[in-house]
Amino acid sequence: MNFNRSLIFVLPLICLGLWLQPQAGPVVYPYLQNLSEDSVELYWTSTHKTPVEVSWGKKRSVSQARPAPELAYHPVEQQDFPELKDAPTKYLHRATLSGLKPGQKVSYTVHFPAAPYQNSFRTLPSRQGS
C-alpha cells in the first residue's frame, strides 16, 4: 500500500523532469531573413550549439550557432518560476542558402536530430523584371 502512495507522488516529479529536459529540436522553428534574388539566411533557436545541416536541391550548408543571452529568462520570471533558473542556454543558429535564381521556388530541409523540418519559399524576382 505504501508503494502505491509513493508512486502517486514520484510519478508527477518524473514527468516534470522529462518535460524540463532540453529537446533535440528547435525552440523557435526556422524563419527567413535577408531574402534576395539569389540567397536567403535561415535562422532558428535551439538549446544545442551543435551545427545542423540544411539542404536544398543538391546543395548543403551547415548552421553557425552563437549563444543568445538576450533570450534568457528575466530575473523576475526566474523569481516567479524558480524552475526557470536552470533553463538551458539558448543558441541562435544561422545558415545561408545561396546560389539561387530570381523568382525560384526553393524547398529546403533542416536536419534536426529529432526530426527533419521541411519548408519552401520563393526568392525575390529579378530587379530587371524578367
C-alpha positions in Angstrom: 0.0 0.0 0.0 2.8 2.4 0.8 4.4 1.7 -2.6 1.2 2.9 -4.4 1.2 6.1 -2.4 4.8 6.8 -3.1 4.2 6.2 -6.8 1.4 8.8 -6.8 4.0 11.4 -5.5 7.0 10.3 -7.5 5.4 9.8 -11.0 4.4 13.5 -11.4 8.0 14.6 -10.5 9.5 12.2 -13.1 7.1 13.6 -15.7 8.0 17.2 -14.8 11.7 16.3 -15.0 11.3 14.9 -18.5 9.2 17.9 -19.6 12.0 20.3 -18.5 14.8 18.4 -20.3 16.3 20.2 -23.3 14.9 18.9 -26.6 16.8 18.0 -29.7 14.5 20.1 -31.9 14.3 23.9 -32.1 12.8 26.2 -29.5 11.9 28.6 -32.4 11.4 27.0 -35.8 13.4 28.2 -38.8 12.4 31.6 -40.3 13.8 33.6 -43.3 15.8 36.8 -43.1 17.6 38.9 -45.8 15.8 37.3 -48.7 17.2 38.4 -52.1 17.2 37.3 -55.7 19.9 34.7 -55.1 20.2 33.9 -51.4 18.5 33.9 -48.0 19.5 33.5 -44.4 17.7 30.9 -42.3 17.5 31.4 -38.5 16.2 29.3 -35.7 16.7 29.0 -31.9 17.8 25.8 -30.1 19.1 24.6 -26.8 22.0 22.9 -28.6 25.0 24.6 -30.2 25.9 21.7 -32.4 25.8 22.7 -36.1 22.8 21.5 -38.1 22.9 20.6 -41.8 20.5 22.4 -44.2 19.9 21.0 -47.7 18.1 22.5 -50.7 18.3 21.0 -54.2 21.7 19.3 -54.4 23.3 21.9 -52.1 24.1 21.8 -48.4 25.1 24.2 -45.7 25.8 23.9 -42.0 24.5 26.3 -39.4 26.6 28.5 -37.3 25.4 28.9 -33.7 26.1 31.6 -31.1 24.8 31.9 -27.6 21.7 34.1 -27.4 21.8 35.6 -23.9 19.1 38.1 -25.0 16.7 35.1 -25.0 17.4 34.2 -21.3 14.6 34.4 -18.8 14.4 37.8 -17.0 15.2 37.7 -13.3 11.6 38.5 -12.4 10.4 35.4 -14.4 13.0 33.3 -12.6 11.8 34.6 -9.2 8.2 33.8 -10.1 9.1 30.5 -11.6 12.1 29.0 -9.8 12.4 26.1 -12.2 13.5 28.6 -14.9 16.7 29.3 -13.1 18.3 26.2 -14.5 16.8 26.6 -18.0 19.3 25.6 -20.7 21.2 28.3 -22.7 19.6 29.1 -26.0 21.6 29.4 -29.2 20.7 31.3 -32.3 21.6 29.3 -35.5 22.1 30.8 -38.9 22.5 29.1 -42.3 22.9 30.8 -45.6 21.2 29.3 -48.7 23.0 30.7 -51.8 23.3 30.1 -55.5 19.6 30.6 -56.0 17.8 32.2 -59.1 15.4 35.1 -59.1 11.8 34.0 -58.6 12.8 30.4 -57.9 10.7 28.2 -55.6 13.2 26.6 -53.1 12.3 23.6 -50.9 14.7 23.1 -48.0 15.2 20.7 -45.2 16.8 21.4 -41.8 18.1 18.1 -40.5 17.4 18.4 -36.8 18.4 15.3 -34.7 14.9 14.5 -33.6 13.1 15.0 -36.9 13.8 17.0 -40.1 12.0 20.2 -40.7 10.9 20.9 -44.3 9.5 24.1 -45.9 9.8 26.2 -49.0 9.9 29.8 -50.2 10.3 31.8 -53.4 13.2 34.1 -53.9 12.7 37.7 -55.0 12.0 38.4 -58.6 14.7 39.9 -60.8 15.2 43.6 -60.4 15.1 43.9 -64.2 11.6 42.4 -64.3 12.4 39.3 -66.2 
